[in-house]
Amino acid sequence: MDEMDQNTLRKLQMTELEMLAELDRICRKNAIPYILDGGTMLGAVRHGGFIPWDDDVDVRMLRKNYDRFCEICRKELDSKYFLQTYRTDSGYRWGYARILKNGTVFKRKGQHKMTARNGVFIDIFPDDNLPAAFWGKKMCNGISWLCRKLLYSEVGALNKNKFSSWIGFNFLNMFPKYWGHKGVEYLTEKYADCNTPHVRCLSWGAGFESKGFLKKWHTETKEYTFEGLKVPGPIDMEGYLTHIFGTDYMKLPPEEKRYPGHVADYIDFGEEV
C-alpha cells in the first residue's frame, strides 16, 4: 500500500493519539517533562492536531526524564501497549524508544527482515548534551553518525539502488549492533555534566540535529491543543519550529509534497479503534 487512503490514515492517526494520551497520562502522574517534536508540534500550532497527511507522532525528553519514563513504563504502561527499546526487544536497532500498540501490524517498506516487534507506534526521542566547543561538537556528531549508520546497516544492506552505500552497509552489518548502542551510551555519559545550552538526539540523523536544540525549549513550556488533548511544547514555538522547518513553517507545502513519511506495505489495526 504505497499510497495510504484517507480512512486508513485517519485510523492510524487516532491509534497514535491513543498512545500519546497514554504517554501524557504517565508523564503527568509522575511529573516527567516532555515536549511535542517535529511535525507533531507543527501540527499542533498550524492545524490544532495532526498535519492532515502526517502519519506519526514524535515527542522529545531530556535524557534523565527519558530514562525515568522508560523505567516507570515497566510498571505503569497500560497492557494494551509495549515500550520498545533495544533493552526490551533484542531485534530493535534504534536508539530511541517507541510505544507500540499490541495486536497491530505496521510493516514498513524495506524493513521486513528486521526481527523487532512490529505494530503501530509513536516515537520518543532522548536529548543528550551537545558540547559547545567546536571540536567537541564535531566529535560528538561524528561518533553518533557512525553509530547510527552501524545500527541502520541491517536495513541499508538490503538497498541495492546505490552500490557504494550497499557495500558500506554490508560491511557495517558484519559488526555487532550493540557497538552502536555502546557508542551512544559513551557520548551520553561523557557529556552528562557538560554545561551547554544545546542538546540533541544522538540516535536521530536529521540535518538540524547536529546544530543542537536549545535546552530551554525543554524547560520553558506551555500547553498546546492537539486533537483535543492538552500537551506541552516550547513557549518559544517560533524559534523551535523555525529551527526545524525554516521561517515559512506556517505555509503549506505544494500538494505534490503532501504525503505520509512512512511508506507501509501492510497495516492491520487489530481491534477496531
FILUMLUM-352248 format. One line per field, with one value per residue (C-alpha): x, y negated, z negated; residue number from 0; residue in three letters. Coordinates in steps of 0.5 Angstrom, whole numbers, plus 500, padded with zeros to 3 digits. Example, Ala and Ser with C-alpha at 12.3 -4.5 7.8 and 13.67 -1.06 7.14 Angstrom:
east	c(525,527)
north	c(509,502)
up	c(484,486)
num	c(0,1)
residu	c(ALA,SER)
// end
This chain:
east	c(500,505,499,495,488,485,481,487,491,486,485,493,493,487,491,497,493,491,499,500,495,498,505,502,498,504,508,503,502,510,512,516,517,517,515,512,517,518,511,507,509,508,501,499,501,498,493,491,492,495,498,493,498,502,503,507,507,514,516,522,525,532,536,534,527,527,531,526,520,523,524,517,513,516,510,505,504,498,498,495,502,509,515,520,527,534,533,526,527,533,531,530,536,534,537,530,524,517,511,507,500,500,496,497,502,505,510,515,517,524,525,521,527,528,526,524,517,512,506,503,508,510,517,520,527,532,536,543,548,552,558,559,567,568,572,568,561,565,567,560,557,562,561,554,554,558,553,547,550,552,545,542,546,541,536,542,545,538,538,542,540,546,552,557,552,550,558,559,552,554,561,558,553,558,560,555,550,551,557,553,549,555,558,552,552,559,557,551,556,562,558,552,555,557,555,552,546,545,542,541,538,545,540,537,540,536,540,538,540,548,546,543,537,536,536,531,526,525,525,520,514,506,501,498,492,493,487,483,489,493,500,507,511,516,514,518,515,517,524,523,519,524,530,527,523,525,522,516,513,506,506,503,508,505,500,505,509,503,504,506,513,513,511,508,507,501,498,493,489,487,481,477,480)
north	c(500,495,490,489,488,482,487,491,485,482,489,489,482,484,490,486,481,486,488,480,480,486,482,476,479,483,476,472,477,478,470,472,467,468,464,465,466,464,465,466,460,456,460,457,450,450,455,456,463,468,465,468,472,474,481,481,478,475,473,471,471,469,476,476,475,481,486,485,485,492,495,492,495,502,502,497,497,500,507,505,502,504,500,502,500,504,507,509,512,515,514,507,503,496,491,488,491,493,494,500,502,509,513,508,509,504,507,501,502,504,507,513,518,514,518,513,513,509,505,498,494,487,485,482,478,477,471,471,465,463,460,452,453,453,460,463,462,465,471,472,471,476,481,481,481,487,491,489,492,498,499,498,502,508,504,501,507,509,503,504,498,495,499,496,495,502,504,500,502,509,508,505,510,515,512,513,508,507,503,497,497,497,491,487,489,487,480,480,481,477,470,472,466,461,454,453,449,454,462,466,473,477,483,479,476,471,465,460,465,463,456,458,455,450,454,448,451,457,453,447,450,448,453,453,457,463,466,464,466,461,463,459,455,450,443,441,445,440,441,448,449,444,449,455,452,445,439,441,446,444,444,451,454,456,461,466,466,467,475,479,480,488,492,498,505,507,504,508,505,511,509,503,496)
up	c(500,503,502,496,497,492,488,486,485,480,477,476,473,468,466,465,461,456,455,454,449,445,445,443,437,435,435,431,426,425,426,432,437,445,451,458,463,471,475,469,466,472,473,466,468,475,475,468,469,474,480,485,489,483,480,474,467,464,457,454,447,444,442,435,436,442,437,432,436,439,432,430,436,434,428,431,438,440,442,449,451,451,449,455,454,455,448,448,455,458,465,464,467,466,460,458,455,458,455,460,459,458,463,469,475,479,484,486,493,494,486,487,485,478,472,468,465,470,469,470,466,463,462,456,457,452,452,449,448,454,453,454,456,464,464,458,462,468,465,461,468,472,467,467,474,474,469,473,479,476,473,480,483,483,487,491,493,497,501,508,511,509,510,506,500,501,500,494,490,492,488,482,482,480,473,467,467,459,461,464,457,453,457,456,448,448,451,446,440,443,444,438,434,440,438,445,448,453,453,459,460,462,465,470,476,479,481,476,470,471,469,463,460,454,447,445,451,446,439,442,444,444,447,454,456,460,463,456,452,448,449,447,452,452,450,456,461,467,465,464,471,475,473,476,481,483,483,487,483,483,490,493,498,505,506,509,502,498,497,491,489,487,493,491,495,490,484,479,473,470,466,469,466)
num	c(0,1,2,3,4,5,6,7,8,9,10,11,12,13,14,15,16,17,18,19,20,21,22,23,24,25,26,27,28,29,30,31,32,33,34,35,36,37,38,39,40,41,42,43,44,45,46,47,48,49,50,51,52,53,54,55,56,57,58,59,60,61,62,63,64,65,66,67,68,69,70,71,72,73,74,75,76,77,78,79,80,81,82,83,84,85,86,87,88,89,90,91,92,93,94,95,96,97,98,99,100,101,102,103,104,105,106,107,108,109,110,111,112,113,114,115,116,117,118,119,120,121,122,123,124,125,126,127,128,129,130,131,132,133,134,135,136,137,138,139,140,141,142,143,144,145,146,147,148,149,150,151,152,153,154,155,156,157,158,159,160,161,162,163,164,165,166,167,168,169,170,171,172,173,174,175,176,177,178,179,180,181,182,183,184,185,186,187,188,189,190,191,192,193,194,195,196,197,198,199,200,201,202,203,204,205,206,207,208,209,210,211,212,213,214,215,216,217,218,219,220,221,222,223,224,225,226,227,228,229,230,231,232,233,234,235,236,237,238,239,240,241,242,243,244,245,246,247,248,249,250,251,252,253,254,255,256,257,258,259,260,261,262,263,264,265,266,267,268,269,270,271,272)
residu	c(MET,ASP,GLU,MET,ASP,GLN,ASN,THR,LEU,ARG,LYS,LEU,GLN,MET,THR,GLU,LEU,GLU,MET,LEU,ALA,GLU,LEU,ASP,ARG,ILE,CYS,ARG,LYS,ASN,ALA,ILE,PRO,TYR,ILE,LEU,ASP,GLY,GLY,THR,MET,LEU,GLY,ALA,VAL,ARG,HIS,GLY,GLY,PHE,ILE,PRO,TRP,ASP,ASP,ASP,VAL,ASP,VAL,ARG,MET,LEU,ARG,LYS,ASN,TYR,ASP,ARG,PHE,CYS,GLU,ILE,CYS,ARG,LYS,GLU,LEU,ASP,SER,LYS,TYR,PHE,LEU,GLN,THR,TYR,ARG,THR,ASP,SER,GLY,TYR,ARG,TRP,GLY,TYR,ALA,ARG,ILE,LEU,LYS,ASN,GLY,THR,VAL,PHE,LYS,ARG,LYS,GLY,GLN,HIS,LYS,MET,THR,ALA,ARG,ASN,GLY,VAL,PHE,ILE,ASP,ILE,PHE,PRO,ASP,ASP,ASN,LEU,PRO,ALA,ALA,PHE,TRP,GLY,LYS,LYS,MET,CYS,ASN,GLY,ILE,SER,TRP,LEU,CYS,ARG,LYS,LEU,LEU,TYR,SER,GLU,VAL,GLY,ALA,LEU,ASN,LYS,ASN,LYS,PHE,SER,SER,TRP,ILE,GLY,PHE,ASN,PHE,LEU,ASN,MET,PHE,PRO,LYS,TYR,TRP,GLY,HIS,LYS,GLY,VAL,GLU,TYR,LEU,THR,GLU,LYS,TYR,ALA,ASP,CYS,ASN,THR,PRO,HIS,VAL,ARG,CYS,LEU,SER,TRP,GLY,ALA,GLY,PHE,GLU,SER,LYS,GLY,PHE,LEU,LYS,LYS,TRP,HIS,THR,GLU,THR,LYS,GLU,TYR,THR,PHE,GLU,GLY,LEU,LYS,VAL,PRO,GLY,PRO,ILE,ASP,MET,GLU,GLY,TYR,LEU,THR,HIS,ILE,PHE,GLY,THR,ASP,TYR,MET,LYS,LEU,PRO,PRO,GLU,GLU,LYS,ARG,TYR,PRO,GLY,HIS,VAL,ALA,ASP,TYR,ILE,ASP,PHE,GLY,GLU,GLU,VAL)
// end
